[in-house]
Amino acid sequence: MGILNLTTDSFYSGSQIDATHPLLETATKMVNEGAAILDIGAVSTHPGVDLLTENEELKRLLPSLKLIRKEFPNILISVDTFRANVAIKAADEGADIINDISGGTMDEAMFKTIAALHIPYILMHIQGTPKTMQNSPVYENVVKEVNYFLAQQIIKAEQAGVYDIIIDPGFGFGKTVEHNFELLNKLELFHIHNKPILAGLSRKSMIYKTLNVSPDDSLNGTTALNSIAVAKGAHILRVHDVKEASEVIQLVARR
């Protein structure tokens, strides 16, 4: 899954769609390098951020989504949103998947909306909201608590009629570096849900803080952690750098 950020303040500048990284040029490169899914996000969700309004999100998202759908009629497109109304409008424009960082906690209409749309849903764990999530996150047992959250939200989603669910433990969303590594080191325990697992590790703080480098210099670390994730059974890698992630998948498959 290749990340297409329509935001202006991504933590990794190389992922931003702008004059330096034009949308179609970036998407084409990702598809040519092996992306099976393009994930389009219009709302920045880095720690402490003030979220865009729904109207601002739609204004930023829809033109780019229409362009990608027209240019790549056969690629899977995921839209990164926590708003049910945005999910509806995205699906109307050809989105195949909704990727919800809140796991259904930031819009109570999300589950019934996804059920009505009959499209796959990525259910991620977050502690708090993007504004508050890194204000000293605390867990007694992070793996147990994230697994419990996912189990509870899966039940709610299925009761609403959502059955095509992908789970995401939410690396970096309300977790310390230590929490993130504990989740990665025990990623195999998330197979208990019998759902595909998405790992979003690309250039995140658990890498650049551990190595004392910048996000721009975190590709090698990302490749290392993606290798661990795939070896532990991750089904989807959400990445900024598709070529390197595709190589990880090919090589780990040969072990």
Protein Blocks (a to p, Z undefined) as FASTA:
>chain_A
ZZddfbfkbfblklpccfklgfklmmmmmmmnopabdcddfbdcbehiacddfklmmmmm
mmmmmmmmmmmmmbccddddfbfklmmmmmmnopabdcdfknopaomklmmmmmmnopac
dddddehjfklmmgopadfblmlmmmmmmmmmmmmmmmnopabdcddehgoiapafklmm
mmmmmmmmmmmnopacdddfehpaklmmmnopafklmmmmmmmmmmmmmmnopabdcdfb
lmlmmmmmmmmmmZZ
